[in-house]
């Protein structure tokens, strides 16, 4: 039981630091942004000096102005805890006019006046960027001219705009009209994301490499085009290609479509997808259709160590439709944000060149027709905050709960079985402690009086408010996951490789199991100093994971650990993305032939929000 004491250490340290930081907190405990604002916005003398020098009339000053971004002021924090609160006073008025303002990706903010001068490089970036067309923005709104103000629809429109990949931030303002107490004007301000991106990697010694280019807002229409090519002489087919075309919304229907094609060595996949989710609590109908064609290689190892490999072709068809029943209409927002949903799904997979395999391996290549129905009850709410998973961008934190029951027959090629599953999740925010999320789900197939492909999943996520520690500020994250599978098919295994499924940046191809427990802890320390305008965040990681199977349970298995530290940089004055540099150490890596030390450079967060949106019926995840 040695691992119990070691793995519990991270949890004890985590909650001890929360208690200490809350004891030291002198600001308003209900407003994490207010606590963070004062030190993070202090001007550094060297930045002021650079700004004064940049305003001079000489060659070096002009060069400095071309690459530096000097904002007149930082946008004020948005401390609204419930997203629609600021719109409630306008209820029962009508919208006279809607004005759409689209800001370029550089130089301006949705929270400040946008008439000031911006740097030359910013102007160049704005010129080569296609601003989102105003009518595209208008089609995403859940309200129109002449509508009566509904605070929920206004706040939901603001959130849905922020979820668009081509928009980095937005604000919706309601402006009272002088002499008219029954009407308001709506002003929608959005800030675009720079639409072009690309890159190339390679190894001249082999040689191999790949290159990609993406336009996430083609001609300002909100449509995305992605193309990627690769070359690897180690493959029989040395050249590979991947392409995707996405229309995220057709008119004002919130119906999206996507066409894709991928080819690498002997693997080929192409298809088309149509989808309309329950994007808001005001949505009544949702559905989707997906058609895929695959030509892929397989390699499966059986428990007796015999392996089988080859190529096969198959087609998948996936259709679903759902309806949300409106609850009793009254003035209580909880009814406006709650939905009782019924949905049904049809899934078919057809193998075009079937082969016979020994034992249970045939289960992996059976033709299958799956009918699945679900009933769910969901309540969704959101509040706004900053500096959680994004770096300063307004983030919508989901609150609420979700209860779902899935069931239906699965017609395999030579047998029929019945699937049943359920999930419950709950998320809430405590003004003094922070945000918490809990989830539990289970599912499996019943056949011949036994359970096949069964799984139980539990998740727990917690992060603190932005807590003061002297001149510094800290936010801490804890993510725990437990998964157990029973009577899984051959080749269905769990790993502890990376992220929320185990140890960050860890990889072992041989460490496999059917039970997994993992615990990920991260602490972000926001510095009060900003050298050369860089916001600096020190990051510490501590991960624990256990993996077992039917022969060796997780209580008997070895505790695998990962420790790391790094630093993140983000400079609002320079046009650069977030950069993270970190080192990771794995004390037990030698036991499974994995790397003991890993250096990582990335700006992406390992955690993410779990929303309470319910769509098509599904099987409990096992991965």
SEPAZA-491855 format. One record per residue (C-alpha): residue in one letter; y, x, z. Coordinates in steps of 0.2 Angstrom, whole numbers, plus 5000, padded with zeros to 4 digits. Each point is the difference from the previous one (the first is absolute). Layout:
<tidrens>
aYXZ...
</tidrens>
This chain:
<tidrens>
x500050005000x501150154998x500949934985x500649855010x501150115011x500650104985x500449854989x500849905014x501250155002x501149954985x500149825006x500550055017x501350124994x500749874988x500349865013x500650135013x501350054987x500549824997x500349975018x501050155003x501149974984x500349825005x500550065018x501350124991x500749874989x501849965003x500449904984x499549824997x498149995000x500049854988x500950104986x499150154994x501350034987x501550015012x499150125010x499750114985x501749994992x501150105011x499150174999x499349994982x501749974993x501050145008x500950114988x499550184999x501450124999x499350094986x499849844990x501849965003x500550174994x499049994985x500849834996x501750065002x499650154989x499349894987x501649904998x501050154995x500450044982x499050154995x498450044991x498950025015x500649835007x499749914984x498250075000x499849955018x500649824996x498749994986x498550025011x500649935017x500249825005x501549965012x500049825005x501549935008x499049935014x498249965005x499449824999x500149915016x498249975008x499349824997x499449955018x499449834995x498449975009x499649834991x500450024982x500849834997x501050005016x501650054991x499949854988x499749865012x501849965003x500149954981x498649875000x500449844992x501450084988x499750014982x500050154989x501549994988x499850174990x498850155000x500750174996x498850144996x500650185003x498850144994x500450185007x499350154992x498750115009x501350135005x501650015010x500249825006x499349905014x499749815002x501050015017x501650084994x501449984987x499450074983x501650044992x500150185007x499850164989x498250074999x499450174996x499850064982x498150015001x499949835007x501149934986x498850094988x498549925009x500749834999x500450024982x498250044994x499449865012x499849824993x500749895014x498949855003x500649854990x500949875011x499049864993x498450095006x500750005018x500549824999x498249954995x499350085016x501249895011x499249855008x501649904999x501349964986x501749924998x500249835007x498650025013x500249975018x500050155011x498250045007x500150155012x498250044997x500150004981x501550115001x499250135011x498449994990x500950034984x500850165008x498350065006x499249964983x501350104991x499750155011x498149994996x500450034982x499550184995x501750024990x501149955014x500350115015x501149895011x500949834999x501249895010x500449814997x501749955007x500649825002x501949984998x500949855006x501249924988x501849975006x500449815001x498249954996x498949995016x498549934990x499750144988x499750195000x499850144987x498550115001x500350184996x498450104996x500250195000x498550114995x499850194999x498850064986x498750135001x500150144987x498849944987x499450164993x498750115008x498750134994x499150165003x498750124995x498750115009x498850134994x499050165002x500350134987x498550095005x498849874995x501049934991x500249825004x501449885004x500849824999x501749934996x500749835004x501649904997x500549835007x501449884997x499949875014x501549904993x499850004981x501749964992x500549925017x498849864997x499050045016x498450044990x499150165003x499150124987x498950155006x499250134989x498950155006x499150134990x498850135006x499050154994x498550085008x498850114990x498649975014x499849824993x499049974984x501549894995x501450125004x501549884998x500349855010x501349865000x500649865012x501349874996x500749845008x501249874995x500649885014x501149854999x500349965019x500849834996x500049884986x501649895000x500249935018x498149965002x499650155011x498550024988x499750184996x498950084986x499350174998x499050094986x499250175002x498950124992x499250165008x498850134992x499450165008x498450094994x498749864998x500949885011x501049864991x500849855008x501249874992x500649825004x501349875003x500649925016x501049855004x500549965018x501249885010x499850035019x500649905015x501550114999x501049895013x499749865013x500849894987x498750024987x498849864997x498950064985x499350184998x498650074989x499450144989x498950054986x499350184996x498950064986x499350175000x498950114988x499250155007x499050154993x499650115015x498850135007x499049985015x499250115013x499049935014x499050095014x498649915009x499550035018x498550104993x501350124992x499549954983x501649974989x500249914984x501450014987x500549934984x501249894990x500249815000x501249874993x500549845009x501349874999x500849915015x500949835001x501049955015x500949835002x500849925015x501149865004x500849945017x501149875007x501150005015x500149835009x501849965006x500149975019x501149885008x501850024995x501250025014x501450115006x498850135009x499850164990x498250025005x499549864990x500950064985x499250175001x498249945003x498749964987x498349915000x499250074984x498449964990x499450114986x498550034989x499450154990x498850044986x499450174997x498750064987x499450174996x498850024984x499250174996x499850024981x498750135001x498949975015x498650135005x498649995013x500250115016x498850025014x500149915016x501649935006x501150094988x499949854988x501149915012x501550114994x499849944982x499549825000x501049874990x500949895013x501049845001x500949975016x500949845006x501050025015x501149885009x501250025015x501149915012x501450095009x501549975011x501450125000x501750025008x501250134993x501650065007x501050164998x501350115008x501050154994x500050185005x500250174994x499150175002x498349935002x498950054984x501550024988x501450125003x501549895003x499649864988x500149835007x498249955005x499349825003x498850015015x498749854999x499849895015x498749865001x498249964999x498649974988x498349915002x498849994985x498249944997x499250054984x498349934994x499049974984x498450044990x499750164991x498849984985x499250174996x498950034985x498349965010x500649935016x501349895009x500950045016x501449925010x501650095006x501049965015x501450095009x501549985011x501650095004x501349985014x501650115001x501649995010x501650105000x501449995012x501650105006x500450035018x501950055002x499750145013x498250064994x500049994981x498949934987x498149965001x498749944988x498249945004x498749954987x498149965001x498949954985x498249984996x498949954986x498350014991x498749924990x498649905007x498350024990x498249975006x500549975018x501050175001x501750074998x500450114984x501550114998x500749945016x501650085007x501249995015x501750075000x501450015013x501750074999x501450045012x501750064995x501550045012x501750084998x501450025012x501849964998x501150154997x500050085017x501350135007x499450165007x501650105004x501050024984x498449974990x499249844995x498249964998x498949874992x498150015003x498549924991x498249965005x498749934988x498249975005x498649944989x498249955003x498749964986x498249975001x498849954986x498349945001x498749984987x501150084987x499350044983x499550174994x501650114997x501149905011x500750125013x501550035010x501050165002x501450075011x500950084985x501949985002x501349885006x499749845009x498150014997x499850165010x500850175001x501650034990x499850134986x498150025005x498750004987x498150025001x498849944986x498550015012x500649915016x499449824996x499549855012x500049825002x501149995016x501750085003x501350005013x501750094997x501650025010x501650064992x501550055010x501750064992x501750035009x501650024990x501450095008x501749974992x501250155002x501849975005x500550144989x500150004981x500150174993x500850004983x499949815001x498149995001x499349875012x498650105009x498549925007x498750095010x498249934998x498550025011x498249934996x498549985011x498449924992x498349965007x498549934991x498249965003x498749964987x498249945002x498549914992x498549915006x499150165006x501650075009x501249885006x501950045002x499750015019x498850154996x500950084986x501250155000x501849975003x501050064985x501850045003x501650054990x501650065006x501650044991x501950024999x501350004987x501849964995x500849874989x501650034991x501249874992x501750034995x501149854996x501350124992x498850074987x499049914987x498350055007x498549905007x499250025017x499150165002x498650035013x499250175004x498550005012x498550105006x498449925006x498750085011x498249935001x499050085014x498349944995x500250024981x498750134999x498649885005x500249914984x500650134988x501849945000x501650105000x500650055017x501850024996x501049894987x501850014994x500749844993x501649964991x500449824998x501349875005x498949855001x499649915017x498249985005x500349835008x500549844993x500449825005x498649875000x500849834994x499349835003x500049944982x498549914995x499449984982x498350004992x498449995010x499250175003x498650105008x500350105016x500450184995x498850145003x500850174995
</tidrens>
